[in-house]
Amino acid sequence: MSGRHVPTHHGEARSPPGATEEKLPAIIPTDYRAGYEKACELAPETAANYVAHTLIGDPLADAMMEDLSGVSRQEQALLFQGALLEQDWDSLTDAPSSAKEFFEDTEKVPDWVDFDSFLPGIRMFHRNSHLILGAFVGGTLVEGFATNISKAFFISGRVRDQGVRRLRQNNRHMIEIFMPDGLTRDGDGWKLSVRIRLVHAQLRRLLGNSDEWDHEAWGLPISSAHLGYAITSFSARLLDHMKHLGAKYSDEERDSFMSIWRYTGHVMGIPTSILFRDEEDAHHLHRIGSVCEPPPSPESIVMAHALVNSAPLVIGVSDPPERRKLAGYVFKVSRALIGNTLADQLKYPPGPSYGTLFIFRMQGRYKRLLASLGRKSKNDPNLFRFVSLLEASVLEETGISYRLPDHMYSEESSQW
């Protein structure tokens, strides 16, 4: 599709690189061919754009990590810390040109960014913080793992072996980007977003050089297609799930929320050609990407169950009977959020979901009413444990580390 403009459903144009329209079906990873044919019946341009990006990563970050592959992990961390935390440009004097290009790119702020417009979304996030992680864990992340992105996480063991730590890292990142000035150059939200970009590039290199990664079937590890899809989940789909759990927000707040995630996606290195423009565009990309993706794989099932079963540990529920009880509750709410079809594909425990979200919302309102009257609630404790996930997001260490994984297997990598 080089040299060809692909219009979105808005009538705007994107230019997905990588192939001409005539050659595109021949280079689609085999796992995506059946879904691509179905997606073409709905939105051929968006489908072509999506599958083209399964073969694209983050060119600047990937080139840098390849050039730094012979540099020690400690030297890499010092380089990243000097440029990103300390803004010490002298630390780049002896760095490869690809590193200089990467760090110059991180400093660019697109002309569509308006930091003042982030304030309504920030206020909405904190007003609904008691619901957001429930929506994130029970809806957004599970839906993400239903795609082929689960393969990268399954092979690395990142959630299977360190699920609690990964959830806390996700939580902290989300909290920091929704702090006032969190996405400005000196904000921790910006720094953590760049760190994620580096981690993705490192994992792409490690997994891509592994015999365990099937390039012909899956495309590129942690591809820009999956990152573009993920950011639509973190934004538009998260808004949907939050609303189902009882969150309230205005049109201004939801637009602001989307703008925050869009800029976060930019800082994370997602190409403009697969980065949503607004909520409507995000829903469209998520819908067509979901059709392009193959059905949930065994890796998707393992990752979804590991995620749900890690949630109780995040808030300190380690007693086996209590942990199983809370995990069962999370499965129940998650089934109601993602729907019975996907829940069954992910081998969720059977059970009715009808009325679950209504009861959830009513219990939340009842709790807030009692709190306003100065009285304690005696409602289902699992509800309140579930919605306390966001508050349990503090990592053990302080500050931001730019140490990166040095092995594709989580259990064999140094701490990062």
C-alpha positions as CSV (number, residue, x, y, z in Angstrom):
1,M,0.0,0.0,0.0
2,S,3.0,2.3,-0.4
3,G,1.9,5.5,-2.0
4,R,-1.7,4.7,-1.5
5,H,-4.0,6.6,0.8
6,V,-6.4,4.5,2.8
7,P,-9.5,6.4,4.0
8,T,-11.0,5.7,7.4
9,H,-14.7,5.6,7.9
10,H,-14.5,9.4,8.5
11,G,-13.2,10.0,5.0
12,E,-9.8,11.0,6.2
13,A,-6.7,9.3,4.8
14,R,-4.1,7.0,6.3
15,S,-1.1,5.6,4.5
16,P,-0.3,2.1,5.8
17,P,3.2,1.2,4.7
18,G,4.4,-2.2,3.7
19,A,2.7,-3.5,0.6
20,T,0.6,-2.7,-2.4
21,E,-3.1,-3.6,-2.4
22,E,-2.6,-6.3,-5.0
23,K,0.1,-8.0,-2.9
24,L,-1.4,-7.5,0.5
25,P,-3.2,-10.8,0.8
26,A,-0.1,-12.7,0.0
27,I,1.8,-11.2,2.9
28,I,-0.9,-11.4,5.6
29,P,0.3,-13.6,8.4
30,T,-1.6,-16.9,8.1
31,D,-3.5,-16.5,11.4
32,Y,-5.1,-13.3,10.0
33,R,-6.2,-14.4,6.5
34,A,-9.6,-15.7,7.4
35,G,-10.4,-12.7,9.6
36,Y,-9.1,-10.3,7.0
37,E,-11.5,-11.7,4.4
38,K,-14.5,-11.2,6.8
39,A,-13.3,-7.7,7.8
40,C,-13.0,-6.7,4.1
41,E,-16.8,-7.2,3.8
42,L,-17.3,-4.6,6.5
43,A,-14.5,-2.0,6.0
44,P,-11.8,-3.1,3.4
45,E,-9.6,0.0,3.9
46,T,-9.4,-0.4,7.7
47,A,-8.9,-4.1,7.5
48,A,-6.0,-3.6,5.0
49,N,-4.5,-1.0,7.3
50,Y,-4.8,-3.3,10.3
51,V,-3.2,-6.4,8.8
52,A,-0.4,-4.3,7.2
53,H,0.5,-3.2,10.7
54,T,0.9,-6.7,12.0
55,L,4.2,-6.6,10.1
56,I,5.3,-3.2,11.5
57,G,6.7,-2.4,14.9
58,D,8.3,0.8,16.1
59,P,11.0,1.6,13.5
60,L,13.0,4.1,15.5
61,A,12.9,2.2,18.8
62,D,13.6,-1.1,17.1
63,A,16.6,0.2,15.2
64,M,18.0,1.7,18.4
65,M,17.6,-1.5,20.4
66,E,19.2,-3.5,17.7
67,D,22.2,-1.1,17.6
68,L,22.4,-1.3,21.4
69,S,22.2,-5.1,21.6
70,G,25.9,-5.4,22.2
71,V,25.9,-2.8,25.0
72,S,25.6,-4.0,28.6
73,R,22.3,-3.8,30.3
74,Q,23.7,-1.3,32.9
75,E,25.2,0.9,30.2
76,Q,21.8,0.9,28.4
77,A,20.0,1.9,31.5
78,L,22.5,4.8,32.2
79,L,22.0,6.0,28.6
80,F,18.2,5.9,28.9
81,Q,18.3,7.5,32.3
82,G,20.6,10.3,31.2
83,A,18.5,11.2,28.1
84,L,15.0,10.7,29.6
85,L,15.2,11.4,33.3
86,E,18.1,13.9,33.5
87,Q,17.8,15.3,30.0
88,D,21.6,15.1,29.7
89,W,22.2,15.3,26.0
90,D,26.0,14.9,26.5
91,S,25.2,11.3,27.4
92,L,24.4,10.7,23.8
93,T,27.7,11.9,22.4
94,D,29.0,8.3,21.9
95,A,25.6,6.7,21.3
96,P,24.7,5.3,17.8
97,S,22.8,7.7,15.5
98,S,19.7,5.5,15.9
99,A,19.6,6.4,19.6
100,K,19.9,10.1,18.9
101,E,17.0,9.9,16.4
102,F,14.9,8.0,18.9
103,F,15.4,10.5,21.7
104,E,14.8,13.4,19.4
105,D,11.5,11.8,18.4
106,T,10.4,11.4,22.1
107,E,10.7,15.2,22.5
108,K,8.2,16.0,19.7
109,V,4.7,17.1,20.7
110,P,2.2,16.9,17.9
111,D,0.3,20.0,17.0
112,W,-3.0,18.3,18.0
113,V,-2.0,18.1,21.6
114,D,-3.7,20.6,24.0
115,F,-2.6,19.8,27.6
116,D,-5.2,22.1,29.0
117,S,-7.9,19.9,27.4
118,F,-6.7,17.0,29.5
119,L,-8.1,18.5,32.8
120,P,-11.7,17.3,32.4
121,G,-10.6,13.8,31.7
122,I,-8.3,13.9,34.7
123,R,-11.1,15.0,37.0
124,M,-13.4,12.3,35.6
125,F,-10.7,9.6,36.1
126,H,-10.2,10.4,39.7
127,R,-13.9,10.8,40.4
128,N,-14.5,7.3,39.0
129,S,-11.3,5.7,40.2
130,H,-13.2,3.2,42.4
131,L,-14.6,1.7,39.2
132,I,-11.8,2.1,36.6
133,L,-9.6,-0.9,37.6
134,G,-12.6,-3.2,37.8
135,A,-13.4,-2.2,34.2
136,F,-9.8,-2.4,33.2
137,V,-9.1,-5.9,34.6
138,G,-12.6,-7.4,34.0
139,G,-13.1,-5.9,30.6
140,T,-10.3,-4.1,28.8
141,L,-7.3,-6.4,29.5
142,V,-9.3,-9.6,29.1
143,E,-10.5,-8.5,25.7
144,G,-7.0,-7.6,24.8
145,F,-5.7,-11.0,25.7
146,A,-8.4,-12.6,23.4
147,T,-6.2,-11.4,20.5
148,N,-2.9,-12.8,19.3
149,I,-1.1,-10.3,21.5
150,S,-1.5,-13.0,24.2
151,K,1.1,-15.1,22.4
152,A,3.9,-12.6,23.2
153,F,2.9,-12.5,26.9
154,F,2.4,-16.2,27.1
155,I,5.8,-17.0,25.7
156,S,7.5,-14.4,27.9
157,G,5.6,-15.6,31.0
158,R,5.2,-12.0,32.1
159,V,1.6,-12.4,33.4
160,R,1.8,-16.1,34.3
161,D,4.8,-15.8,36.6
162,Q,4.6,-12.1,37.6
163,G,0.9,-11.3,37.2
164,V,0.6,-9.2,40.4
165,R,3.6,-7.1,39.5
166,R,2.4,-6.5,36.0
167,L,-1.0,-5.5,37.1
168,R,0.5,-3.0,39.6
169,Q,2.8,-1.6,36.8
170,N,-0.3,-1.2,34.5
171,N,-2.2,0.5,37.4
172,R,0.7,2.8,38.2
173,H,1.1,3.9,34.5
174,M,-2.6,4.7,34.3
175,I,-2.6,6.7,37.5
176,E,0.4,8.7,36.4
177,I,-0.9,9.6,33.0
178,F,-4.1,10.9,34.7
179,M,-2.2,13.1,37.1
180,P,-2.1,16.9,36.4
181,D,0.9,17.5,34.1
182,G,1.5,13.7,34.1
183,L,2.1,13.7,30.3
184,T,4.2,16.8,30.1
185,R,7.9,16.2,29.5
186,D,8.8,16.1,33.2
187,G,5.7,14.1,34.2
188,D,6.0,10.5,35.4
189,G,3.2,9.5,33.0
190,W,5.3,10.6,30.1
191,K,8.4,8.9,31.4
192,L,6.5,5.6,32.1
193,S,5.0,5.7,28.6
194,V,8.5,6.0,27.0
195,R,9.7,3.2,29.3
196,I,6.9,1.0,27.9
197,R,8.0,1.9,24.4
198,L,11.5,0.7,25.2
199,V,10.3,-2.5,26.8
200,H,8.1,-3.3,23.8
201,A,11.1,-2.7,21.5
202,Q,13.3,-4.9,23.6
203,L,10.7,-7.7,23.7
204,R,10.2,-7.5,20.0
205,R,13.9,-8.1,19.5
206,L,14.1,-10.9,22.0
207,L,11.0,-12.7,20.8
208,G,11.6,-12.0,17.1
209,N,15.0,-13.7,17.4
210,S,13.5,-16.8,19.1
211,D,12.6,-20.0,17.4
212,E,9.4,-20.0,19.4
213,W,8.0,-17.0,17.4
214,D,6.2,-18.0,14.3
215,H,6.6,-15.0,12.0
216,E,4.7,-16.5,9.1
217,A,1.6,-17.1,11.2
218,W,1.7,-14.2,13.7
219,G,3.6,-11.4,12.0
220,L,5.8,-9.2,14.3
221,P,5.8,-9.6,18.1
222,I,4.0,-6.8,19.8
223,S,3.2,-5.3,16.4
224,S,1.9,-1.8,15.9
225,A,-1.5,-3.4,14.9
226,H,-1.7,-4.8,18.4
227,L,-0.6,-1.6,20.1
228,G,-3.1,0.4,18.0
229,Y,-5.8,-2.0,19.0
230,A,-4.7,-2.0,22.7
231,I,-4.9,1.8,22.9
232,T,-8.5,1.7,21.6
233,S,-9.3,-0.8,24.3
234,F,-7.7,1.4,27.0
235,S,-9.7,4.4,25.9
236,A,-13.0,3.8,24.1
237,R,-13.7,0.3,25.4
238,L,-12.7,1.3,28.9
239,L,-15.2,4.1,28.8
240,D,-17.9,1.5,27.8
241,H,-17.0,-0.8,30.6
242,M,-16.8,2.0,33.1
243,K,-20.3,3.1,32.2
244,H,-21.6,-0.4,32.6
245,L,-20.2,-0.4,36.1
246,G,-21.9,2.9,37.0
247,A,-19.4,5.6,36.0
248,K,-20.7,9.0,35.2
249,Y,-19.1,11.4,32.8
250,S,-20.0,14.3,30.4
251,D,-19.3,14.5,26.7
252,E,-16.5,17.0,27.5
253,E,-14.9,14.5,29.9
254,R,-15.1,11.6,27.6
255,D,-13.5,13.6,24.8
256,S,-10.8,14.7,27.2
257,F,-10.3,11.1,28.4
258,M,-9.8,10.0,24.7
259,S,-7.3,12.8,24.1
260,I,-5.2,11.7,27.0
261,W,-5.0,8.2,25.8
262,R,-4.4,9.3,22.2
263,Y,-1.3,11.3,23.3
264,T,-0.2,8.5,25.5
265,G,-0.3,6.2,22.5
266,H,1.8,8.7,20.6
267,V,4.4,8.8,23.4
268,M,4.4,5.0,23.5
269,G,5.5,5.0,19.8
270,I,2.2,3.9,18.1
271,P,2.4,5.1,14.4
272,T,-0.1,7.8,13.4
273,S,-1.3,5.4,10.7
274,I,-2.8,3.1,13.3
275,L,-3.5,5.6,16.1
276,F,-7.1,6.5,16.6
277,R,-8.3,10.1,16.1
278,D,-11.4,10.2,18.3
279,E,-13.8,7.9,20.1
280,E,-15.7,7.0,16.9
281,D,-12.5,6.1,15.1
282,A,-11.3,4.1,18.1
283,H,-14.5,2.0,18.2
284,H,-14.3,1.5,14.5
285,L,-10.7,0.3,14.6
286,H,-11.4,-1.9,17.6
287,R,-14.4,-3.5,15.9
288,I,-12.6,-4.2,12.6
289,G,-9.4,-5.3,14.4
290,S,-11.4,-7.8,16.4
291,V,-12.8,-9.3,13.2
292,C,-9.2,-9.5,11.7
293,E,-7.9,-11.3,14.8
294,P,-8.2,-15.1,14.9
295,P,-10.5,-16.7,17.6
296,P,-9.0,-16.8,21.1
297,S,-6.2,-19.2,21.3
298,P,-5.1,-21.5,24.1
299,E,-2.6,-18.8,25.0
300,S,-5.5,-16.3,25.3
301,I,-7.3,-18.6,27.7
302,V,-4.3,-19.1,29.9
303,M,-3.6,-15.4,30.0
304,A,-7.2,-14.4,30.7
305,H,-7.4,-16.8,33.6
306,A,-3.9,-15.8,35.0
307,L,-5.1,-12.2,34.9
308,V,-8.3,-12.8,36.8
309,N,-6.6,-15.0,39.3
310,S,-3.9,-12.4,40.0
311,A,-6.4,-9.7,40.8
312,P,-7.1,-10.9,44.4
313,L,-3.4,-10.9,45.1
314,V,-3.0,-7.3,44.0
315,I,-5.2,-6.2,46.9
316,G,-3.6,-8.7,49.4
317,V,-6.2,-11.5,49.4
318,S,-3.9,-14.5,49.6
319,D,-6.0,-16.9,51.7
320,P,-6.8,-19.7,49.2
321,P,-10.6,-19.9,49.9
322,E,-11.0,-16.1,49.9
323,R,-8.9,-15.7,46.8
324,R,-11.0,-18.3,44.9
325,K,-14.2,-16.6,46.1
326,L,-13.0,-13.2,44.9
327,A,-11.7,-14.6,41.6
328,G,-15.1,-16.2,41.1
329,Y,-16.7,-12.8,41.5
330,V,-14.3,-11.2,39.1
331,F,-15.1,-13.9,36.5
332,K,-18.8,-13.2,37.0
333,V,-18.5,-9.4,36.5
334,S,-16.0,-9.9,33.6
335,R,-18.5,-12.2,31.9
336,A,-21.1,-9.6,32.1
337,L,-18.8,-7.0,30.7
338,I,-17.3,-8.9,27.8
339,G,-20.4,-11.0,26.9
340,N,-21.2,-14.7,27.1
341,T,-19.7,-15.5,23.6
342,L,-16.2,-14.3,24.4
343,A,-16.4,-15.6,28.0
344,D,-17.2,-19.0,26.8
345,Q,-14.4,-18.9,24.2
346,L,-12.1,-18.0,27.1
347,K,-13.4,-21.0,29.1
348,Y,-14.8,-18.9,31.9
349,P,-16.7,-20.7,34.7
350,P,-20.3,-21.2,33.5
351,G,-22.9,-19.1,35.1
352,P,-25.6,-16.5,34.4
353,S,-24.5,-12.9,33.8
354,Y,-28.0,-11.4,33.5
355,G,-28.5,-8.7,36.1
356,T,-25.0,-8.8,37.4
357,L,-24.1,-5.3,36.3
358,F,-27.4,-3.9,37.5
359,I,-26.8,-5.3,40.9
360,F,-23.2,-4.1,40.8
361,R,-24.4,-0.5,40.1
362,M,-27.1,-0.7,42.7
363,Q,-24.7,-1.8,45.4
364,G,-22.3,0.9,44.5
365,R,-25.1,3.6,44.8
366,Y,-26.2,2.1,48.1
367,K,-22.6,2.2,49.5
368,R,-22.3,5.9,48.4
369,L,-25.6,6.8,50.0
370,L,-24.6,5.2,53.3
371,A,-21.2,6.9,53.2
372,S,-23.0,10.2,52.7
373,L,-25.0,9.4,55.9
374,G,-21.9,8.4,57.8
375,R,-22.9,4.8,58.0
376,K,-21.1,1.6,57.0
377,S,-22.3,-0.8,54.3
378,K,-22.8,-4.5,54.9
379,N,-23.0,-5.3,51.2
380,D,-21.1,-8.0,49.5
381,P,-17.4,-7.5,50.5
382,N,-16.3,-8.9,47.1
383,L,-17.8,-5.8,45.4
384,F,-15.7,-3.5,47.5
385,R,-12.5,-5.6,47.2
386,F,-13.0,-5.6,43.4
387,V,-13.3,-1.8,43.1
388,S,-10.4,-1.2,45.4
389,L,-7.9,-2.6,42.8
390,L,-6.8,0.8,41.7
391,E,-5.8,1.9,45.2
392,A,-3.5,-1.2,45.4
393,S,-1.2,-0.1,42.7
394,V,2.0,1.0,44.5
395,L,5.1,-0.8,43.3
396,E,7.7,-2.0,45.7
397,E,10.4,0.3,44.3
398,T,10.3,4.1,44.1
399,G,11.2,6.1,41.1
400,I,11.4,5.0,37.5
401,S,13.9,2.5,36.3
402,Y,15.0,2.1,32.7
403,R,16.3,-1.4,33.2
404,L,15.0,-3.6,30.4
405,P,14.5,-7.4,30.3
406,D,17.5,-9.3,29.1
407,H,15.8,-12.6,28.3
408,M,12.5,-13.3,26.6
409,Y,11.5,-15.6,29.5
410,S,10.4,-13.6,32.5
411,E,11.8,-16.2,35.0
412,E,15.2,-16.0,33.3
413,S,15.4,-12.3,32.9
414,S,17.1,-10.0,35.4
415,Q,14.8,-7.8,37.5
416,W,13.4,-4.9,35.6
